[in-house]
Amino acid sequence: MTGSVRYMMGVVVLLLLPVSALAAERLAVQRMEGGRLYDAMGDVYNLAGVRLVEQAEEPAVHAAMQEFIDGVIGGADIRFEASPFEMSGMTKNRYGDRIGVILYGENRWLEEELTLRGYAVWSGRAGYPDDLRRRLVAAERMAILEKAGLWRIRTVLDSNNPPKQYWKGQFVIACGVVRDVHKTSARTYLNFGEDWKTDFTAAIPSSVRRKFESGGWKLSELSNKSILIRGFVRFYNGPYLELDFPEQMEIEGAANDE
């Protein structure tokens, strides 16, 4: 990790952390598996805001991440604060995992630190508190800029010129200019090339159009705009990514792109 990233970590955490360590609940975390922290009381805490690098994807980066996590669990005071998520009612997932802000050390936010180090990316989770979402997006951009962790190996996918490969559900972050917007009764298609039968396409189901357009703009206005999207890509007339939540998309220059 470079000095500038360490400096950014300190600035982000010490100046912007929106929760009070005094109000946080102390945890006795024993281990982490698959983005879930297990404590001695039998509770499970989900790192819902990020998607961690997987061993099968990048073994060396995953090993470095695990070493970092083991160090946090073994040597830091770990706390949990649910209040930022209470307003949205997002304090537990369907499995009963608790969701909130995990703090460690001198009020460092674990998910933000993992993202800054390039061990995780913003997950695009629906309903995530907007101020925290913005911070994870900013941390991800810093990691990309500094080529931290997985970003030493990977880059953001160019959706206007995607690699020629078979897509089978990989999670990707892609950026490009929307060449065409096509609306049907079932979906709105964002096409990133001249031939929708072969080029990269993002699709928004009609059932969630209103969520995407709640900011006072229309999906039809995305034509010729640069957007960044994230999600699971499969092969369907070329690489195909379905967008179910507005949190999966960032429009260059828009309010959600800060």
N, C-alpha and C positions, 0 to 999 in steps of 0.2 A: 504494500500500500504506500503510495507516495505521500510526501509531507503535506501537499495541498489538500489531499483527501482527508488526512487526519485533522487538519485545521478546519475544513468544512464540517466534519463530524462534530467538533466541539462547538462551533458557532450555531449549527442547526439545533443541536440538542440543548445547549445551555440557554439559548436565547428564545427559542420558539416552542419548547415543550408545553402543551396546553393543559397539563394536569398537575396536580399537587402531589408530591411524594408523601406528604403528611397524611393524605386521604387514601393512599394506596394500601392494599392488603398484601401482607408479606406471604411469600410462597416458599415451600420446601421442595423445589423441583428436583426430581431424581434423574430424568432422562428426557430426550426429545426424539421423536420418531415421526417422519412424514409430516412435518409442520405442526406437530402437536406436542405440547409440554405436559408431562405427567408428574403430579406432585405426590407427596407422601400420604396425603389425605384421600387419595383416590380420584381427585378432580383432574379434568383434562382441559387444557387451555389451547385454543386454536389460533395459529398465526394467520388469520383470515385475509389480511391485507396483502400478503405476498405469496408468490409461488417460488419455492426453494429449488435450487439446482438439484437435479437428480443424479444419482451415481451412474446410471446407465447413459446419461447424456454427456457428462463431463466428469470422469472419475477423479481427476486431480483436484478440480475446483470443489467437488463435493467433499473430498477428504479434508481440504483446508477449512471448509465451512464447518464440518463436524468437529475439527480441532478447536475452532473458535467457540462453538456452542458448548463444548465440554469445558472449556475454560470459563465461560460465563456461569455455567451451572455449578462448577466446582469452587469458584473463587469470588462470587459476587452476591450481594444482597439483592434478591429478585422480588419485585413487587408487581401487583396487578391492580389496574384501575379501570372500572367498567363505565364510569359516568359519561365519557364521550359518546358511548353507544346507546345509552338508555333512552334518549329522545326518539331514536329510530326503532327502538324495540329489538335491536340486534345484539342482544347480550348472550344468546346461545344459538347454536345451529341445530339442525334436526337430529343430530346424534347426542345432543346434550352437552357438547363442548362449550366451555365458556369463552366469550369473545370480549376483548378489551385491549387496553394498552399494557404491554409488558415492559416494565422498567428494570434496569439493573445498574449497578455502580452508582455513579453520580448523576442519577436521573436520565440515563441514556435510554432511548426507545429502541428495543431490540429489533423490530421489523425495519426501522429506518437504518439502523446500523448494518444489518444484513444486506440491505439494498445498496447502501453506499460502498460496501466492500465487494459488491458484485456477486454475492452469494444468493441473491433473490431478485425478483422483479415484481413490480406492481401487478396484482392479480386481476384487476378489473372487476373486483367484487361489487355486486349491486348493493346499494343502500349504505355504502361505507361513508362515514362522516367526511364531509367535503374538505375541511381544513386538513385532516389527516391524509386524505387522498392526494391533495396537492403536494404535501410534503414527501410522500412516497414517490410521486412522479418526479419531483425535483431531485430526490436522492438518486433515482434511476438515471436521470440525465447526467448527473455528476459522475456516476460510475461509468457511464458510456464514454464521457469526455476523458476521464482518467484511465480508461481501459483497465478497470479494476475487475478482478475475479474472472467471471465467465466472459466479460467483454474484451479480454485479451485474446480470446479465441473466436468469439462471435461478433456479428454486427447486426444492426437492425435490417431486416429484410426489405429490399427495394420492391414494392408491390407493382411498380411499372415495368420492372425487369426481373421477375422472380427466377430463382434457379430452376433448371430443368430436372426435376426429380419427382418421385411418386410420393404424394402426400397421404398420410394415413393417421391423422389425428395429432400431429405435433403441435405443441403450443408455440406460437410465434408472436413477435412484435414486428409489425410491418408499417412502412411509411411510403406514401406516394401521392401523386396527383390523380384525383378522380376524373376520368376521361368522359364518362357518361353515367347518367342516372336513369334507370328504367323502372317504372312502377307498374306492378300488376296487383290484382286483388289479393294475392297471397303474400307478396314480398316486394320490397324495394331493393333493387340491385345497384350496387356501386361498382362500376366496371373500371378497371385500371389500365385497360388496353383497348386496342381497336377491334379485337375479335373476342367477344365474350365466351366463345366456345373453347378457347384455349388459354386466355389470359386470366390474371388474378381477379377474383370477384368476391366482394363482401355483400352479404344479404341480410336485410333487416325484416323479420316477420311483420305482417300487418298488425298483429296483436300488440306490438310494442312501439309502433310508429309514434304514437302520442308522447310516449316517454322521451323519445329522441327529439321531438319537436317542441317540448315543453318550454324551451328557452326563447321561444318567439321567432324561430326560423324554421324553414322547411327543408326536408331532405333533398328536394329538387335543387336547392341552392348550393349543394355541395359540388356540383359540376365545376371542374377547373380549380378546385380548392385542394390544398395539401392537407392530408389527414394522417394520423397515426392510429392504428388499430391493433388489438391484441385478442388472441383466442386460439381455438383449436382448428387447424386447417386439414381438410380432407380433399380428395380428388373428385371433382365433379365438373366436367368441362374445364379442366385446368384447376389450379389451386382455388379452394372455395372455403370461405370463413363466414360463419353465421354470427351476427351481432345480436345478442339478446338484451344487453344493458347499455345505457349511455356511457357508463363508466369504462366501457371497452374502447371508446373512441375519443380522440383529442383532435380538435380542429385548429389548425395553425392560425394564431391571432385571435382566437375566441377566448371567452372568459374561462372556460374549463381547461385552457392550455397554459395556465399560469403556474 
